[in-house]
Amino acid sequence: MRHSLSAWIGALVLASGVAACGGGAADRDAAAADRQLATLDSVATTTATVPTIHMLGDSTMTAYAEDRRPQMGWGEAMPQFFDAGVKVDNWALGGRSSRSFYYEATRWPAILPKIGAGDYVIIQFAHNDQKSGGDYAQFGTYAFCSDGSNDGEACVGRPDKVDPTVDISEHSYYQFLKKYVQQVRARGANPILMSPIVRKYFSGTTITPQGQHNVGITGGETVARGDYVAAMKAVAARYAVPFVDITAETRKIVESYGNAAATANLYIAADSTHPQVLFANLIAKRAVEGLRGLGILAGHMVPVTSLIASPGTLDWSTRYVGVPATKTVTLSAFDLIPAQGTMTMSAPAGFELSLDNATWSRNVTVDYANGAFTQALYVRFTASEARIYAGDVGFAIGGATLPATIALRGEGVPAAGGIASYASWFKAAFALAPVTDGLVSADDAVVHGLVASTSKVIAVDGQDTTVARYVANAPTRDNSQYLQFAVHAGTATLSVDTISAYLTSSGGSTVVADIEYSANPDFSGATRLNTSTLTFVKDTFTARLSYPAVVRVPPAGTLYVRIFPWNSAGVTGKTLAVYGVTVSGSAARPAVADATSSFALLRSGLSWNRITNKYNASITLTNTSGATLAGPFQLVFNNLTGGVTLDNATGMRDGAPYVTIAATSIAAGASVTVPLSYSNPNKVAIGYTNSIFNGSF
């Protein structure tokens, strides 16, 4: 299908109210760019069966893996707004500016030949164009010219003021936008300019000019960078390019939330630049509305549910019976009807939901206002028997079911061999709390003798990531300066097979490090994982550092890992950047046997405390097996009356509370008395049946 822009371009430029920026100079691209364009034009144009929207931009637009949620690029949200008659190719990549994207081999030189006649190309840069100092040569541009002039057309033919080794056009945002526009049109495609999203830079209740990319003097430079949005508008006006003012639209959104609410709901916690899922969807919605207003692809636009679950599918694969595993979903809602209400979420059998990762139920509710919310939803899968579990999390408001669902699947398998287990730290900037799975627990990371610096955005596997940094000033290794990570085996033997991390030197390339592990709290007898001191490329995670390890941590044992950074050049102020330190392996699930028939039970002593509304009782268990029984023993309360809570429960097994009654052996004929405390708000008769298991859950 073809879509011509000529019918409305003239009206667009007149309606925009943007005057063409002076000059009258002839259109001149740099010689290198001309040669590149001539080469690319020699490639035969391909005709797509459906028009493609190509998206060019940076980390605010790019796609992120699901484990990076709630961070999301707004380009990820675009495809949902179009039917099958439109394809969306999101080429955006973190850290790129209009200049670096243009020259990087895997970006514009590789993308341009893929653009077919009739396609659309959305162009949005500016965040990384504002880089300065050592990054200026590769990334930096001025909105118009580095000499302070605001005639983008005349920004050519003399040395750049900051980087005199190149022509001034090589650091002009205006000139690079112009290059993209001309080269897209040479392919028979349609360029669309969209200004960058605002940064969350508040002054009172409004976004500052810098937050709107009107940038003053940067670093040690002498000329203000200028207004990048104005430069884009100037290109749009002069070359009759469709323009959508995303800066103005996102300013409205962010200011309507205010600083605190925008921090909680729109931007990731680590910075004031990168969108969360809700904001990414709102940005895409405004972008699509802008296209509709211009008459672009309006016939291919489809309504989108106002509730977005990311991810929309959760698959636990195989899990051992009785061992719970939790995954997290980010819920983002906008334009809900009614604007204020309660959303109910329901899970199928075998799955439970929680809003705080502590209290679990098949059904949970969220109160919302202003038609929007962002909420982490925790989903726990516990197989009670060996079979496949599948179903959907459903959503409803006031009894009306929403079309959005989360597909769930998991398979319970009998205990055998071991369960995959891991602990991971520094998954979000300076977050010291661990993320764990399987039969392990872990302590918060310990920072000893090191001072935290500011966080920094560095690409992890090609995706912009805000990571923690710690100052490493010691000229040689100092054993009192380290990051420590502790993982506990619990009741099962943990067989560690891999210790890994993302590490690099930041602010310079002279920070080095060692990684070691020990089974002793004082870190005696440590084993070093790296055969030689680790060295790095400045601000670059070249790959995850991964070391095979054969370490068996016995039940109740702990493995300690330490990272020791120092500065080999003896200079100060440089840092070690760290992300995703992980200890992984498998834990053998303890044997659990049904010992119900080996005991006689006697219930006694029921009393009620009128002040606390608590019920107290006890159960006496007598070993009737005729032999000594070795613990630990778990007394499970099956079919406990609804609404009644066992306050002194040790934990839950298959949805039933249990109490650990003895960790040592019980001789033949011996008895153990277990005190019980119930909360019974409805004051009903308490009913339950008991099972006794020998072993730890």
N, C-alpha and C positions, 0 to 999 in steps of 0.2 A: 504494500500500500504506500502511496506517496502523499505527502502533505506539503503544500506550498506555503511559504511564509510571506510572499510578496504582497498579498492582498491587505495585510494589516501592519506591515513594518512601518510604513510612513505614518500611519495614525499613531502607532506606538511611540515613535520618537517625538511627535508633536505633543502627545498627551503626557509624556514623561516630564516635560518642563525643564529638561536638561539642555543647556546650550552647548553647541560644539565647542571644544576647547581650541582656541586660536590657531595660529600657525600658518597653514597653507603649505607646509613643507611636503615634498614628495614622500611617498611611502617607501621607506628604505629599511630592509631587514639586514642584520649582520651577514657578512659573506658566508660564514659557516652555516648559518641557518638556511640561506638560499641554496647552498649545495645540498643540504639535507632534504629540503623540500623538493628539489629537482630529482633527487634519488627516489624519494618516496612516491612522487607523482608518476615515476616510471612503472610502479607496481599497478597491475590491472585492478580497477575498481570492481569489487564484488557486490552483487545485488542480493540483499537479504530477503528472505521470504516475508518477514515482518520487520517493521522498523525497530531499530535498537536505540535505546537511550544509553549513551556512554557517559559515565560520570568520572570527572577528573577532579581530584581534590586531595585532602590531607587526612589526618587522624580523626577529625570531626565527622568525616563522611565515610571512612573505610569500614570494612567488615571485620568483626572480631569473633574469635572462637567462643563457644558457649561457656567455657570455664572462665571467661573474662567478664561475665555479667556481674553487676548491672551495666557495665560500660557497653555502649553501642554506638556505631556510626550511623548518621541519619540516612546514608545511602542504602544501608541494610533494610530499612523500612520501606523503601520506594516500590519494590515489585508488587507488594500487596495491593497497591492502589490501581493496578492496571490489569486488564484481562489478558488472555493468551495472545491477543493481537499485537502485543508489545513485549519486547525483551529488554531487560535492564542488565547492563554490564557495568559493575562498579569497579573501576580501576584505581580508585583513590588509595593512597598509602600514607601511613603515618610519617611525620617528619619532613614531608616534601613541601617545597615552595613552588611558586610558578616557574622559577628558574631551574631548580634541581630536578623537578619532574620533567621539564622540557628536555634536559640533556641525559638523564639516566637511561641507560640502554634498555632496561626492562619496562620503562614507562613510555613516554611519548613516542620515541622512535619505533617501538614495537607495537604500540596501540594504533597509531595513525593508519597503517595499512589495513587494519581490521574495520575501519569505518567505511560504511557503504553509502551510496547515494540514497538520500531520503532519511538517513539516520539523524538522530539528535544528539548533541554533545553538550552536556551541562558542565560549565567551567566554574570552579569555586576554589580560590586560594586566598592567602593573605596572612594566616597565623604564622607560618614559618618564614614568610618573606621578611618578617620583622627581626630575624636573627642578626646578631652583630658580632663584633670581635673576630675570633678565629673562624667562626661559621659564616662570616659575611661573604667570602669569595664564592662559596658553593651555594648558599641559600639566599642571602640577603638581597633585597631590592628596596628602592624608594618608591613611594606611590607613583610619582611622576619622574623626577630627576634628582640625582645626588647633589646637584649644585643648587638645589632649592627652587628651581624654576618649575612652573606648573603647566608647561606646554608639552604634553606627552609626545606629540608629533615631532617636536624639535629636539627631543632627547636622544640625539644620535650625532655621530661624527666628531667626537672629542673624547679625551680620556675620562674615565669615571673618577669622580672626586675622591672616593675612598679607596678604590682598587684601580690605580692608574694603568695597570697592565692590560686592561680591556677597554673597549668602547663603552661610553656611558649608557648606551642602550642595554648593555648586558646586566645592568642592575636596576632596570626600570620595570616595575610591575605593569605599567601601562603598555610598554613595548611587548612584554611577553603575552599579555592578554590579546594584543593585536596579532601576534604570531599565531596563536591558537585559532583565533577567528578566521584569519585568512587561509590557513592550511586546512581547516575543517571545510570551508566553503570550496576549496580547490578539489575536495573529494566529492562534491555534490551533496554534502550534508549540511545540517542546520545548527550553528552554534547558539547556545543560550548562556547568558552570563547570570550567575547567582552570587550575590555578595555573601561574605562569610558570616557565620553565626557570631553573636556577641560573646565576649568573655564576661564572666560574672564579677565585674569590677564596679562596685556600687559607691556612689557618693550620696549619702542620705538614702533617698528612695529611687534614685535614677542611675542608670548605667553611665559611666564616665565616657568622655570622648575616646580615651584610649581603649576602653572596652568595646567601643564601636569602630575600632581600627583607624581612628584619627590620631596618629602617633607623633609624639614630640621627639626631642633629641634623645637618641639611644646610645648608651655607653659613652665613649669618648668622642663621638661624632660631633660635628659643629652645626649641622643642618637638620631640621626636623624631618622625619621620614614622610610625613604628610598623610593625607586622607585617602586610604586605599579604596574605600567605597566610592568616593568622588571620582577616583581614577577609573574605576570600573564603569561608572555611569558615563564618563566621558567617552570611553571606548564604545559603549553601547550606542550613544547618541551619534557619534561620528560615523560609525559603520553600520548603523541601523540593525543592531543586534537585540533580540528580545532580552529583557532584563527583569529579574525578580529580586526585589529588595529583601533578602532573607535577614539582613542585619536589622532592618526596621521591624520585621515580623517577630524575630526572636527577642528584640528589645521589649516589645509589648508583652510577650509571654513572661519573660524573666522579671520585669518590673511589676507585673500583676501578682507574681508570687511573693516578691520581696526577697531580701538577702537570705534570711534563715530558711524559709520554705524552699527557695531555689536550691540552696545547699543540700537540703534533705531529699528533694524530689527530682531535680533537673540535672545537676552536675554530679560527677563522681566525687567521692569524699576527698580524693587526693589533690584536686586542683579546681580551678575556675574556668576550665576550657572544654573539657570532654563531657559529652552528654551521657546521662543514664538512658535506660530504655524508654521511659515515658517521654523525655525531652526529644530523643531521636525520632520517635513517632510523631510528636507534635511538629517538629521541624519539617519532616517529610510531608506531613499533611499540608502545611503552609506552602511548601514548594509546589505540590500538586495543585493546590488552589490557585497559585500564581500562574501555573501553566494553563489551567482551565480558563482563567480570566483573559489569557492571551489567545485562546482558541487553539492551543496546541494539544493534540491527542485527547481532547475532551470526550470523544466518542468511545475511547478505550478505557475510561476511568470507571472504577467500580466502588461501591460503598464498602467501607471497612468496619469491622466490629470495633467497638470502642474499648474492648478489653484485650490486651496483648499479653500472652504468657510466654516467657522466654526462659528455657526452651519449651516448646509445645509438646514434646514427647520425652518421657523418662523411661529408660530401659535398664533394669538392674541385672540383666542377663541371669546367671545362676547364682543363687545365694543359699548358704546352708540353712536348713530348717532351724527356726528358733533364734537366728542371729539377725538383729535388725540392721538396716542400712538406710541412710538418709541422703536425699538429694534436695537441692534448693532451686526454686523457680522465682524469677522476678516478675511480679504482676504489675502492669502499667495500664491504667484506665484513663480515658479522656472523653469528654462530651457525654457523660452518662446521663440517662433519664430514669428517674428524676435526678435533679442536680444534688440533692441531699438524700441519703438513705443508707441502707444496710445491704451489703452483698453477702450471700451465703455460698459457701463452697463445700462440696460433698465428695467423699472418696469411696471407691468400691471396696469390697471385702479384701482383706490382706494388706490394705494401705491405710495410713493415718496421716492427719494433717496437723500442722502447728504453725502459729504465728511467731512464737518465741523460741522454738527449738527445745522447749521444756515440757509444755503441756500438750498432750496429744488427744485427738478425737477424730472420728470419721467426719464430723461436721464442724466448721469454724465460720465465724462471721467477721466482716470488716465494716466499720462505720466510715462513711466518707462525706465530704462536703465539696461544693464548687464543681461537681461533676467529674472529679479526677482524684486519683491516688496512685502511689507507688508502694508496693508491699512485698517483702520477702515472704514466700510461702515454702515451708519445709514439708517434704513428703517422705514418710518413712514406710519402708516395705519390710514386713516380717512374715516369712512363710511358716505356716503352722504344720504343713505337711508337704510331702514331695509331689508337687504338681505345678502346672503353669497358672499364674495369676495374671489377669488382664482386665482393663476397664478404663474409664475416663473420670477425671475430676470434672465435676459439673459446676456451673455458676448460675445464680439466680438473684434477682432483685425483686422484692415484694411478690414472690411467687412466680414471676415471669422468668423463664429459662433463657439464658443468653446463648448465642451460638458458639461462643468460645469454649473449648475443652482442653484438657491436658491428657494425652494418651499415656497410660501406664502399663508396664509389662514387667514381670519378673518370674523366675522359676525357682521353686524350692527343690533342693537336692539333699540327700542324706549326708550327714557329716562324714568326712573322709579327708585324709591327707592334711589339709591346712586351708586356711582362709586368707585371701589376699588382704594385706594390712599395710597401712602407711601413716606417717605423720609428716606434715608439710608446714613450713613457716614462711613469713614474709610474702604472702600472696597478695597483699595490698599495701604498698608503701611501708610505713613503719608499724604495721599490725604485727605485734609480737605473739598473739594467740595462735595456736596451731590449728590446722584442719586435719582431722583424722578419719580413718575408715578401717573397718575390720575389728580385730580383737586387741587393739592397742589404745593407750592413752598417752598424753604428752603434756609437758610443762610449757608455759610461755617461754619464748626465747629470752636468754639472759645476755645483756650487754654489759661487759665488764671492762672498765678502763678505757672505753671508747666514747667519743662524743658524737651525737647525731648531728649531721649536717642537714641541709634542705633536701627534700626529695627531688627527683629528676625524672623526666620522661625519656626512656631509652627503649629501643625496639627489642622485644622478646619474640623470637620466631617471626619477625616481620611485623609484629603488632605493637604499636606504641603502648608502653606500660609505665606507670608511675612507680618508681622503685626507691627503696630506702638507701641512704648513703651515710657512712660513718667515717669520720676523719681519722686518717692513719698517719701520724706524725713521727712515730718511732723510726730512727734510721736503720735499725736492725730489729729482728724479731724480739718482741717483749712478751714473755709468757703470761704477763698480767693483763694483756690487752687482747680480748677475744670476744667472739659471739659464741654462745653455747646453746645447744639444743639437746633435750632429753626426751627419750621415748621409753615408755614402760610396757613390759610384756603382759602385765595383768596376770590372769590365771592360766594362761597358755604359753607355751614356749614359742618365742618369736625367732624365726630364722630370717635374718636380714640378708638380702642379696644385693642391694644397691643403695649407695649414698650419693646424692647428686645435688647440684645447685647451679644457679646462674650467678656468676661473679664477674666483675670487671673493675678496672681502675677508672675513676671519674675525675675530671678537672685536669687530668694529665695522665701519662702512661706509666708512671713510676711506682704506683702502688702494687705490691705483690702479696702473695698469701700462701699459707699452708692449710690443709684440711686434715684433721686427725680424729680418731675415735678411741674411746676407752670404756670399759665396763665398771670403772671405779669412780665414786663421787669426787675424789681428789684428783682425778684424771691421771693417776699413776699408770704405768705400763701402756701408754698410748701408742697407737699404730698410725703412722702417717700414710694417707692415701695417695698423695701426689709423689711421684718419684723424684721430681725436681721442683724448685720453687715456681709457683704459678705466676706467669706474667700475662699482661693483657694489652689489647688495643684500646686506646682511650674511648670511653663511653660506648663500647661495643660489646654486646654479648654474642660472641662468635658462634657459640653452641652451648647447650647444657653440659656442664662438667659432670660426668657420670662415671662412678667407680664401682666395679663389682666388689662385693664384700661377702665373706662367708663368716657370719657371726651368729652364734646361737645365744639368745638371751633367755635365761630360764624363767619360769613363772615367778612373778613379783620382782624380776630383775629389771635393770635399767641400762640403756646404752646412751652414752654421752658423745656428742659430736661438737668439736670446736673449730672455728675458723680464726686463724691468726693473721691479721693484715699488718703490713708496715710499708714504709716508703724507702725503696732501695736507693733513691738519689739523695736522701737526707733533707729534702725540702718539706715545707709544711703546708697545710691547708688542702692537700689532695685527699681524695676519699675512696673507700671501697664501696661499690654499688652491689647490692645483694637482692636476690629474688628467688623464691621457690626452693628453699633448702628442704630436701626431702629424704627421709629414711624409709625404705620400703622393703617388703619381704612377705612372708606368710607365717601365720600363727596356727598351730595345731589346736583344733577345737577340743576342749576337754570332754571326756566321756561323761554322759549323764544317763543314769539308770533309774527306772521306776522302782522305788523301794516301798511302795505303799503297803504291800502285803506283809512287810517285815515289822510293822509297827501296829500297836493298838493306841487309839486316841481317846482321851477323856477331856471333855470340855467342862469348865467350871468357872465360878467367880464372876458372873456378869454383874456389873454395876453401872450406874449412870451418874455423871457429874452434871447437875442442873445448871451450873454457871457456864461451863465450857461446852455443854451439850456433847460431851464425849462419853463413849461407852467403853468400859474396860472389862477384859476377860482374860482367860488363859487356856492353853491347851497343853495337856501332859502327854508326851509320847513315850511309850514303853517298847523296848526292843524285844519282840517276840520271836525272832528268827532262830534263837538257840545258839547263835554265834556272835562274836564281836563284829560290829559293823564300822568300817572306816568312813569318816566324813570327807568333805563337807556335805551337809544335808540341807535341802531346800523344801520348806513347807509351802505348798501352793494353794491359794484360795480360789477355786473354780466357782463360777456361777454366783459370785457375790452379788447380793441384792443391789439393784440399780440405785444410784444416788449415795450409796454408802462407800466411804473411803477407809482403807486400812492405813492408818497414819504411820505406823512403824514398819511399813513394807520396805524390804531391801531393794526390790526392783519389780519388773514385770516379765512374765513368760507367757507368750501367746495371748496377750491381753488380760491375763490374770495376775494379781499381785502375789508376791511370795515373800517369805521371811527366811533368812538363813538361821537355822536352829542350832547347828553345831558344826564346827570345823574339825573337830577331833573325833576319835573313835568312841563308840557307845557299846559298852559290854552287854553280853546277853542278860536280859532281865532288867537292865538299868533303865532309868527314866530321865527325861529332860522336860522341863516345864518352860513354855514359851509365853511370855506376856503379850497381850494384844491391846491395841487402842484403835477405836473406830470413831469416825465422824459420821453422824447419822442425823442430818438436818430435818428429815421428814419423820423421824421417830417411829419408823416401821420395824417390824420384826426382821432381824438380820438372818439371812440364809446363805449357805455356801456348802460346797463339798470340798474335801481335801485330797490332795495327792502329795506324796513325799518322793523327792528325787535325790539320788545320791550322786553328787558332783556339782560343778559350778556351771551356771548358765553363761 
